[in-house]
Each structure stands twice: as structure tokens, then as C-alpha cells.
Amino acid sequence: MLTQALLVDDSRSVLNFLKRHIEAEGLVEATTFLDPVEALACARERAFDLVLVDYEMPHMDGISFIRTLRTLPGCVDIPIAMITSRQTDDVKMEALQAGATDFLPKAPQSVEMTVRLRNLIQLGAAVRKLNDRAAHLASEVAAATRKLGEREEEIILRLALAVEYRDNDTGEHTLRVARYSRIIAEQLGLPARLCRDIYLAAPLHDVGKVAIPDNILLKPGRLTDEEMAVIRTHATIGEKILADSSCELIQLGAQIAAGHHERWDGAGYPNGLKADEIPVPARVVAVADVFDALTTRRPYKEPMPLEVARDYLVQNQGRQFDPACVEAFLSRWNEVVGIATGQTTLSQQKSEAALSPFISGLTGSPPDRDRAPDAVAAV
């Protein structure tokens, strides 16, 4: 690839000489401008490897040109030489401070000019190669990071689905809780990355149930107080399973698993946290999880009508739930209804491409259990 040079001088004869001289060995392609303003406009649209600019020009002198050029994207490192017959110390110092790399004497057939120009051409080609290499490495790092993130997401979802197979009818509960959680996080104004991470980590909220004995977790009928106490250990167990991970998503999952049954009024479990003591992601998932538990049909209960479940959230904000999370959830009620009724939009489906491939096609049936809606919401 030829080195691309930008030549700027208000003298056409000088430009023609520079163009012939710099292209003589067939390694450089030169673009010439008499007007420095037009040259800057071109530099905003095209990438150059080397710039030669006159010092004394109308509209803009060479120092101002260099100073402006250095502010343009991709022009921070390229070699820039000033062509001038006024090589006084004050001019050189000002040009260097503006960003000049070297100076070329305005003397045709000068041996010094030939040598300096050859060096600048080589420098420009080297800088381009370094920048191309840096861009390639950055692209490879980005691709590797993206692939690693996708693997983390898949591992998290599959772990969550393992719990779903024991305790729910399909993986749809996992996906709905994730969708509801994202709505709440977005409406709270949380950073976009945190909204995404809450969406991905929310399915881990019940991972601790893998340690609950089958005779309790799968028991048909009501649970005794002792059995309910065992069920409630899933929050602490979930935190222990996910704790101390180097993966930020799993760290977030641990926080959610530990805190999604805490209550705003401090009457929750396992640590009796209240209000702002409860991590925000756990507060978010608490609303999403309870709403889905209340509105989902199970063999042991009929689904609560959506409007009734909505009233339940309103009545319990400030007691069971963070009022801000309830308000955020209800502020996008039409979307909530769409998720609850399986009528998500095409844009919503595309946005959750990282999760949905692992959900589709999963089916199953849960055991019969006689649980009241409030009891379901509590576990």
C-alpha cells in the first residue's frame, strides 16, 4: 500500500516540485492543496500518513494549520513537516509546540531536503503499520472478550435452568424474571451495562434450591414451618455457591441470590436487611420474581389476574418492596402485560438474543403442591 501524503503550499510550482520529488520512487501517493482550509477539510474525510505544509500561506499559516490538524482523529501521531525558508529558533519552537515533527528547507534539489524527506516517508509508513497492528490487536481483543462474555452468559443461564427443571414447569419463568428485572433497572435510570448485567444475572436468584432436599422441594401439598425454614436457606446457599467468583456477572448473581427475599421493612430473610441496606439489584429482582410467581399458572394454583397482582405490588410497596422499584415496574405496564401473556415485541426478542436460544424448546411439568399465592411468593 502506498504511503498517502498531504502537501499544502500556496505556490503551485512548489507543490508540483514536491509532488514529483516525493512520488519519484513509487512509494508515495501525494494529494496537493493550494488552500490550507481546503486541505483541512480533506484531512477530516481521509487518512494521511505524512503531511508537508508551508509556513507562510494566506488564510492560515503553517503553525495554525498544524495545530488544527493535530486535533483531528487519526492525526495525533502522523509525521508533519513544515517547509520554510524562515528557520529561526522562535519559528521552530512555535512549530514544535504546535505539533511539527521536522522542518524541510525551501530549497529545490537540496540534499538535506532529500534525506529528511526520505526519513519522513519511512516514518510515516512505520506509524501506519503500527496503527494498523494496534487496530488489529484491538479487534482481536474485542472479539475474544465478546466470546468470553457469551460463554459466561450461557453458563449462567444453564445453571439457572438446572434449578428451573426441579422447581418450575419450564425455563419461561427464568426468562420472564430477567425481562421484568431489565424493565425495572432501565426505569430506575441505572447505567446501561448494569441493566444488561441484572438482566443476565437475575435467573440465578434461586440457584440455592439445588441444595434443597427433594422431599421438601418437590413435596406435594403444604410445607410445614420446619420445611419452610429449610426452603428459605436457599438464599444463603445460593450466595455461597456463587461467592468469590472472578466473573462480575456471577458476583452480581450472588448479590441477587442473597438479597431477593429481603424486605423493604426489614422483615425478610436471610439477614433482615431493610430499605437501602438491600442491594439495588436484589430489590429489582424481588419485584420481578414475586410478580411472576403470583401470575403464573401452576398445577397447585391458578394464576392471579394481572391487575390483582399489580394491586398486590402497590399495596406492599414500602413494606415488602422498594417503592421506586414498584413504580419503575408499573411505569411500563403495557410491556409487563406483553411479557406475562407471551406477546413480546420483535425488538424485545432481538435484544435478548443472548438468552432466548437456550430457552426455546424447553418443556416440563412440575409436581403437585398445595401452596397459597403468598407462600409461593415467599419462597
URRA-V375410 format. One record per residue. N is the residue number from 1. SS is DSSP state (H for helix, E for strand, L for the rest). PHI is phi in degrees with one decimal (none if undefined). D_LAST is the distance of its C-alpha to the last C-alpha in Angstrom with 2 decimals. Layout:
{{N:SS:PHI:D_LAST} {N:SS:PHI:D_LAST}}
This chain:
{{1:L:none:65.63} {2:L:-69.9:68.21} {3:E:-70.7:67.65} {4:E:-95.1:67.28} {5:E:-114.8:69.52} {6:E:-110.0:69.81} {7:E:-114.1:73.34} {8:E:-131.7:74.12} {9:L:-159.6:77.70} {10:L:-80.4:79.80} {11:L:-105.8:82.75} {12:H:-65.2:82.84} {13:H:-64.7:85.33} {14:H:-64.6:83.09} {15:H:-60.7:80.08} {16:H:-62.4:82.11} {17:H:-63.0:83.33} {18:H:-61.7:79.84} {19:H:-63.4:78.43} {20:H:-62.1:81.25} {21:H:-65.6:80.99} {22:H:-79.0:77.21} {23:L:-95.9:77.11} {24:L:-59.6:80.18} {25:L:-92.0:78.41} {26:L:74.5:76.05} {27:L:-103.3:72.87} {28:E:-129.7:72.13} {29:E:-115.5:71.70} {30:E:-104.4:72.68} {31:E:-114.2:71.78} {32:E:-113.0:74.25} {33:E:-142.4:74.19} {34:L:-85.3:76.94} {35:L:-105.1:74.57} {36:H:-64.2:71.89} {37:H:-65.5:69.71} {38:H:-66.5:69.67} {39:H:-63.2:68.95} {40:H:-63.8:65.85} {41:H:-61.7:64.65} {42:H:-66.7:65.08} {43:H:-64.9:63.24} {44:H:-73.3:60.22} {45:H:-104.7:60.09} {46:L:-124.3:61.33} {47:L:-96.6:60.78} {48:L:-122.0:63.86} {49:L:-98.2:64.51} {50:E:-155.5:67.57} {51:E:-131.3:69.12} {52:E:-117.7:72.77} {53:E:-137.2:73.62} {54:E:-71.7:76.88} {55:L:-84.2:77.17} {56:L:-100.4:79.39} {57:L:-143.0:78.27} {58:L:-72.8:78.31} {59:L:74.4:75.18} {60:L:-161.2:73.34} {61:L:-81.9:74.62} {62:H:-62.6:73.27} {63:H:-67.0:71.40} {64:H:-64.0:69.47} {65:H:-61.7:68.81} {66:H:-63.1:67.39} {67:H:-60.4:65.25} {68:H:-69.9:63.73} {69:H:-60.5:63.36} {70:L:-65.6:61.35} {71:L:-84.9:58.65} {72:L:-81.1:58.09} {73:L:-58.0:55.28} {74:L:82.0:56.64} {75:L:-110.7:59.75} {76:L:-72.6:58.71} {77:L:-107.9:60.14} {78:L:-68.0:62.92} {79:E:-69.5:66.48} {80:E:-128.3:68.51} {81:E:-114.2:72.25} {82:E:-96.1:74.48} {83:E:-102.0:77.97} {84:E:-159.7:80.53} {85:L:-92.6:84.05} {86:L:-101.1:83.07} {87:L:-93.4:81.45} {88:L:-77.9:81.91} {89:H:-61.6:79.63} {90:H:-68.4:78.09} {91:H:-67.0:77.34} {92:H:-60.6:75.83} {93:H:-62.4:73.66} {94:H:-64.2:72.38} {95:H:-66.8:71.69} {96:H:-62.9:69.82} {97:H:-65.2:67.68} {98:H:-76.6:66.90} {99:L:124.6:65.74} {100:L:-68.0:68.89} {101:L:-93.3:68.95} {102:E:-156.5:72.74} {103:E:-128.2:76.03} {104:E:-118.0:78.56} {105:E:-69.7:82.21} {106:L:-84.6:83.60} {107:L:-141.8:86.49} {108:L:-54.1:86.96} {109:L:66.0:87.65} {110:L:-72.3:86.51} {111:H:-62.7:85.68} {112:H:-60.2:83.14} {113:H:-64.8:81.41} {114:H:-62.0:81.33} {115:H:-67.6:79.78} {116:H:-62.7:77.20} {117:H:-65.6:76.27} {118:H:-61.7:75.79} {119:H:-63.8:73.52} {120:H:-66.1:71.46} {121:H:-62.7:71.08} {122:H:-63.4:69.85} {123:H:-64.5:67.46} {124:H:-61.0:66.07} {125:H:-65.6:65.50} {126:H:-66.3:63.80} {127:H:-62.6:61.46} {128:H:-62.4:60.50} {129:H:-61.7:59.77} {130:H:-63.7:57.60} {131:H:-66.5:55.69} {132:H:-64.2:55.28} {133:H:-65.7:54.04} {134:H:-63.0:51.59} {135:H:-65.3:50.28} {136:H:-64.9:49.95} {137:H:-63.6:48.07} {138:H:-61.5:45.75} {139:H:-65.9:45.07} {140:H:-66.6:44.35} {141:H:-63.0:42.00} {142:H:-62.0:40.14} {143:H:-65.9:39.89} {144:H:-66.3:38.69} {145:H:-64.8:36.09} {146:H:-63.1:34.87} {147:H:-64.8:34.68} {148:H:-62.6:32.79} {149:H:-62.0:30.26} {150:H:-64.3:29.89} {151:H:-67.3:29.31} {152:H:-60.1:26.63} {153:H:-63.3:24.86} {154:H:-65.6:25.24} {155:H:-60.0:23.95} {156:H:-61.6:20.79} {157:H:-65.7:20.18} {158:H:-64.9:21.04} {159:H:-62.7:18.70} {160:H:-64.8:15.81} {161:H:-68.4:17.15} {162:H:-59.9:17.31} {163:H:-70.2:13.53} {164:H:-57.3:13.60} {165:H:-62.1:16.15} {166:H:-84.8:14.04} {167:H:-121.0:10.90} {168:L:-139.4:12.43} {169:L:-75.0:15.89} {170:L:-146.6:17.51} {171:L:-75.6:17.46} {172:H:-63.9:17.73} {173:H:-59.8:14.06} {174:H:-57.8:14.87} {175:H:-69.4:18.07} {176:H:-64.0:16.96} {177:H:-60.7:14.43} {178:H:-62.4:17.40} {179:H:-64.4:19.81} {180:H:-60.1:18.02} {181:H:-63.2:17.61} {182:H:-64.7:21.29} {183:H:-57.3:22.36} {184:H:-62.4:20.82} {185:H:-60.8:22.29} {186:H:-64.8:25.64} {187:H:-71.2:25.86} {188:L:-75.8:25.22} {189:L:79.8:28.30} {190:L:-69.4:26.88} {191:L:-55.3:29.31} {192:H:-56.2:29.45} {193:H:-64.6:28.68} {194:H:-67.8:25.52} {195:H:-59.6:24.40} {196:H:-62.9:25.06} {197:H:-67.5:23.30} {198:H:-62.9:20.08} {199:H:-57.1:20.35} {200:H:-79.8:20.85} {201:H:-87.9:18.34} {202:H:-53.6:15.33} {203:H:-60.9:14.68} {204:H:-85.4:14.07} {205:L:-60.2:10.86} {206:L:-108.4:8.91} {207:H:-60.2:12.20} {208:H:-65.2:11.29} {209:H:-69.6:9.84} {210:H:-64.9:13.59} {211:H:-95.6:14.15} {212:L:-83.2:11.96} {213:L:-56.7:14.65} {214:H:-59.4:15.17} {215:H:-66.6:15.82} {216:H:-100.1:12.25} {217:H:-62.5:10.43} {218:L:-104.4:13.11} {219:L:-67.2:13.80} {220:L:-75.7:15.13} {221:L:93.9:14.65} {222:L:-72.3:12.71} {223:L:-91.0:11.16} {224:L:-75.3:13.25} {225:H:-60.5:12.53} {226:H:-65.7:13.56} {227:H:-67.2:11.36} {228:H:-64.2:8.21} {229:H:-63.3:9.91} {230:H:-67.3:10.40} {231:H:-56.0:6.96} {232:L:-70.1:6.45} {233:L:-71.0:9.72} {234:H:-62.5:8.68} {235:H:-67.5:9.20} {236:H:-67.4:12.62} {237:H:-63.1:13.45} {238:H:-59.8:12.96} {239:H:-62.5:15.27} {240:H:-65.3:17.69} {241:H:-61.5:17.93} {242:H:-96.8:18.86} {243:L:-65.8:20.81} {244:L:64.7:24.59} {245:L:-80.3:25.02} {246:L:-85.2:28.17} {247:L:-86.2:26.52} {248:H:-62.5:25.56} {249:H:-64.7:22.93} {250:H:-70.5:21.17} {251:H:-59.3:21.61} {252:H:-65.9:19.91} {253:H:-60.8:17.05} {254:H:-63.2:16.75} {255:H:-63.3:16.74} {256:H:-70.3:13.98} {257:H:-59.2:11.75} {258:H:-72.6:12.55} {259:H:-113.9:12.26} {260:L:-75.5:9.85} {261:L:-110.2:7.68} {262:L:-71.6:11.15} {263:L:-116.8:12.70} {264:L:-59.0:16.25} {265:L:-88.7:17.40} {266:L:88.5:16.34} {267:L:-93.4:13.99} {268:L:-89.8:10.89} {269:L:-139.1:10.21} {270:L:-92.5:11.60} {271:L:-113.1:15.00} {272:L:61.2:15.17} {273:L:-69.6:16.72} {274:L:-137.9:18.04} {275:H:47.8:19.76} {276:H:-69.2:21.77} {277:H:-68.2:20.57} {278:L:-81.1:17.43} {279:L:-57.0:18.68} {280:H:-55.0:19.40} {281:H:-58.0:17.74} {282:H:-67.9:14.32} {283:H:-62.5:15.05} {284:H:-63.2:16.06} {285:H:-68.1:13.09} {286:H:-57.9:10.75} {287:H:-66.1:12.92} {288:H:-62.9:13.26} {289:H:-67.4:9.70} {290:H:-65.2:8.96} {291:H:-61.0:12.48} {292:H:-68.5:12.25} {293:H:-62.4:9.33} {294:H:-72.1:11.51} {295:H:-100.4:14.73} {296:L:-100.6:14.31} {297:L:-75.6:16.04} {298:E:-130.8:14.56} {299:L:-58.4:16.70} {300:L:-97.5:14.75} {301:E:-161.9:14.84} {302:L:-86.8:17.14} {303:L:-70.3:16.34} {304:L:-74.9:16.60} {305:L:-54.6:19.91} {306:H:-57.1:19.84} {307:H:-66.0:21.85} {308:H:-68.8:19.65} {309:H:-64.2:16.54} {310:H:-61.3:18.97} {311:H:-62.4:19.97} {312:H:-61.6:16.44} {313:H:-62.7:16.29} {314:H:-63.2:19.82} {315:H:-65.8:19.31} {316:H:-106.8:16.50} {317:E:-72.3:18.28} {318:L:87.1:19.60} {319:L:-118.0:16.96} {320:L:-84.4:13.43} {321:E:-118.7:14.93} {322:L:-64.8:18.03} {323:H:-56.0:20.72} {324:H:-65.3:22.40} {325:H:-69.3:19.47} {326:H:-64.5:19.15} {327:H:-61.5:22.93} {328:H:-62.5:23.08} {329:H:-63.1:20.67} {330:H:-76.6:22.64} {331:L:-69.0:25.95} {332:L:-123.0:25.74} {333:H:-59.3:24.53} {334:H:-59.9:26.89} {335:H:-68.9:25.38} {336:H:-59.6:21.83} {337:H:-61.6:23.20} {338:H:-60.7:24.96} {339:H:-66.7:21.92} {340:H:-63.9:19.90} {341:L:-98.7:23.01} {342:L:73.4:23.92} {343:L:-115.9:27.00} {344:L:-69.9:26.83} {345:L:-78.3:30.24} {346:H:-61.6:32.44} {347:H:-65.3:32.24} {348:H:-65.3:28.43} {349:H:-64.2:28.69} {350:H:-66.5:31.32} {351:H:-69.7:29.45} {352:L:-111.2:26.54} {353:H:-59.9:28.95} {354:H:-67.9:27.46} {355:H:-106.0:24.25} {356:H:-60.1:25.29} {357:H:-59.6:27.69} {358:H:-85.5:24.98} {359:H:-88.5:22.86} {360:L:-60.4:25.73} {361:L:88.4:26.39} {362:L:-81.0:23.08} {363:L:-137.7:22.19} {364:L:173.1:20.38} {365:L:-134.8:18.85} {366:L:-87.6:15.60} {367:L:-75.3:15.84} {368:L:-72.3:16.03} {369:L:-146.0:13.25} {370:L:-99.3:13.68} {371:L:-124.5:10.54} {372:L:-72.4:11.31} {373:H:-52.4:10.39} {374:H:-65.3:9.04} {375:H:-67.2:6.71} {376:H:-60.1:5.64} {377:H:-65.9:5.61} {378:H:-78.5:3.80} {379:L:-118.8:0.00}}
